[in-house]
């Protein structure tokens, strides 16, 4: 038996947003919008971070004070790259009367907020347990 109404059922498309917004726990009511990870964005991040991450690992393995200082400077540089790469928009924050963006947040903004955003970007980049299994 043929059911014409059922045979022409249309499926709705899946809606996917390439960004996601978070409310700051450090500085409410500031909200920040992050780019979501994709294959192209992951490749771009790896290209940006590859050499920096290996340099950081090498410096952290050293016991000298000079290397530890250089490692901390490199860690901050890596945080800056994460911020540039992952932060799409900041809402509800002005720095010196101008709406904040990644660069102004890094240069003149509240460091606690920057650290919160970088931590969230890193968390969004990590694979979940289920994703690692596949």
N, C-alpha and C positions, 0 to 999 in steps of 0.2 A: 504494500500500500504506500502510495506517495503522499507526503504531507508538504504541500507547497510552501506553507509559511515557515516550516522548520528548515527546508532545504535552502532557503535564501537568507538565513540568519547572518547578520553582519556582526563581526566582532569589533569591539572598541579597541582603539590603539592603546598601547602602553605609554603612559606619560612619564618621561624621564627628565629631571632637571639637572643641568650640568653644574649647578652650584647649590650650596646649602648654607643656611644662616644659623648663627648661634648668638645667644645673649651672653655677654661677658659676666662671669662670676666675680671677676676682680673689680670691674668698674661698671656696674649696672647704671643706667639702662643702655649702655653702649652695645651695639650689635655688630657682628662682623660676618661677612659673606666670604666663603671659601669656594674656590674652584674644586669640583669633584675630580677624583682621579680617573684617568682614561689611559689607554695604551700609549697614545701620543704624549700625554702629559707625563706619564711615568718615564718614558724614554727621555724626554727633555730634562726631567729632574735628575735622572742617572747621569746624563751628559754634564750637567752643571756640578754635580756633587762628587763624581767619581774620583777625581784627582784630590780634591779637598779632603774627602773622607780618608783616603789612604795616607795623606800627609798628617792628618790629625792622629790617626792610629799610631803612626811612627813616633810622633812627638810625645804622645801620652805614654808610650812604652819606656821612654827615657826617664832617668831619674834626676836629670840636671834641672836646676831652677830656671835657667834660660829657656830650655825646651818646654817646661810647664807653662811659662808665661806665653811663649809662642803658641802653644796648644790652646790656651784660653782665648787668645786673639783670633785664632783660626776657628774656634767653636762659635764665637760671636759672628764671624764672617759667614759661617755656614747658616746660622740662624737668619742672617740678613737675606741670604739666597732663598731659604724656605719662605720667608715673609714675602719677598718679591714674587716668587713663583706661585704661592698658594692663596694669597689674600687678594680677593677681587674688590672688596669694598668695605669701608668702615662707616657705620651709621651712628650718629649721636655723639660724635667727638670732633671738636675743633681744636687745633693747636695754633696758638697765636692768632686766633680769629679766622683761621682758614680750615675748611673741612680736611680732616686727617686722611692720609693715604699711607701706603706701605712705607715709602721713603721718609715722610715726615714723622711717622710713628717711630721708626728706627732712629732717626737723627735727634728728635726733640720731644718725643712722646713718653708716656709713662712706661717704664721698663717692665713692670709687672704685667701690664696688658699685652705688650709685645711677646713676653714669654708665654702667656696663656695662649695667644694665637698660634705661635710657633709650635707649642705642644699639641694643640688641636690639629694643626696641619700634619705633623708627624704621625699622630694617631690615625688620621684619615688615610694616610699612605700605607700603613701597615696592613698586612693580610690577616684576616681573622683565622681562627683555627680551622674552620670549614674550608676556607679558600686555600689554605696551605695543603690540606689533604688532596685537593684536586690538582 
